[in-house]
Amino acid sequence: MRTTRTARTARTTRSSAVVALAALGALTLAGCGGGGEDGDGGADATPGSESSATVELPRLDGQKVEVAAVWTGPEQENFTKVLDEFEKRTGATVTFVPAQDPIVNFLGTKIAGGSPPDVAMLPQVGAVKQAVDQKWAKPLGPEAKAELAKNYAKGWQDLGSVDGTPYGVYFKAANKSLVWYNNAVFENAGASVPKTWKDFLTTAETISASGVTPVSIGGADGWTLTDWFENVYLSQAGPEKYDQLARHEIKWTDPSVAQALTTLGELFGKPELIAGGANGALQTEFPKSVTQTFTGGDQPKGAMVFEGDFVTVNIAQTDAKIGTDAKVFPFPAVGDRAPVVTGGDAAVALKDTKGAQALLTFLASPDAARIWAGTGGFISPNKSLDVAEYPNDVQRDIAKALIAAGDDFRFDMSDQMPQSFGGTPGKGEWKALQDFLKNPKDVAGTQARLEADAAKAYGN
């Protein structure tokens, strides 16, 4: 979704990331493991509690800290547990401020009104850059910088930096190159886990022939469609082209974009393979695209759903058990390699206060990460977090793959772009790809609209 427009925007998908994700090929998965482990500081210790602390925090008695994020539902509930622990350890009073998406617009209104939150969770690289350009964001203090340097690979540090100055702590990450599937449907259809795009389409046809619609798409949320495009494009066009398109150094009318859209059209152009067809998909929000895949036993509305590791939060709202009923495989290779696309949410201080800096220090530590890790639906780029904290083998393996990739990954392209193009509902890339889902034969027209909107957003 949005870009820093600098050479530091993305990392190459080299062998280490590929090898790490190859391990996920085995995620015709082992069954769920036990729950995350509690802290070892005594019988009453909780994950991340002061008795098991790895980072020292200041006392902030009487101070108030506001934190804005677009998270709702289970994500908000789990993040609130992290904030509760910060309150216990510092004496501060922390308030979660629900933000609308795009969050930059929400923050602009708050700042114009003279009431910015202390910290904001920004889900786009471009949003971090924009906050710095607008002089909203405050650089990390020495304690937060020390935690960041100790616990994060350079690639993640760079993504939170602007012109070499660190501003953001990537607290929550995502592996966005995963396809989750209803195991009972696969078994009944005699379908096999695909490794290539061609195999994926064959598997979809096999499932369709068994009487179940194969693919569930949350097209009402345009970001899911950008993720489809990015995985196809990265695997097919390669990392150099991916970087160039992310920075608008090549146009959306480039033949590589036409090729990726044509490939996507092989799926989008067969409405019988999509739950509800194109119109149904465009009325389906992301959470429903997941839950309808794992409800109805072996007769769900869709057999597979593509999205990141955060899908586990939505699966948990069904009766399906991850690793048994709900399994996962890497996004199939369209070109020579399977893609490795990541995303993430960065914590950025908007006030230069002791409370804001202390919270960033806490969020950069494994103490904060382990609280959410134990509840599920969360992957941390914090390399100091013990993977045993994750609640099951599926998430442990996904987390291991992310950490093993080191600096070698590609960040979500639309998250690198100007938000007006790559991250605004009903506009830019989101709208163009929603229209493309309705009319996947219009490759050239889609490219022209994408280029016109991108040129306006990038100013070139």
ABEGO torsion letter per residue (X at the ends): XBBAGBAAABBBBBAAAAAAAAAAAAABBBBBBBBBBBBAAEAABBBGBAAABABBBBBABGBBBBBBBABBEAAAAAAAAAAAAAAAAAGBBBBBBBBBOBAAAAAAAAAAAGBBBABBBBABAAAAAAAAAAGABBBBBAAAAAAAAAABBAAAAAAABBGGBBABBBABBBBABBBBBBAAAAAAAGBBBBABAAAAAAAAAAAAAAGBBABBBBAABAAAAAAAAAAAAAAAAEAAAAAAAAAGABBAABAAAAAAAAAAAAAAABAAABBGEAAAAAABBAAAAAAAAABGEABBABABBBEBAAAAAAAAABABBBGAABBBBBBBBABABBBBBBBEBBBBBABBBAAAAAAAAAAABAAAAAAAAAAEGBBBABAABBAAABABAAAAAAAAAAAAAEABBBBBAAAABBAAAAABBGBEAAAAAAAAAABAABAAAAAAAAAAAAAAAAGX
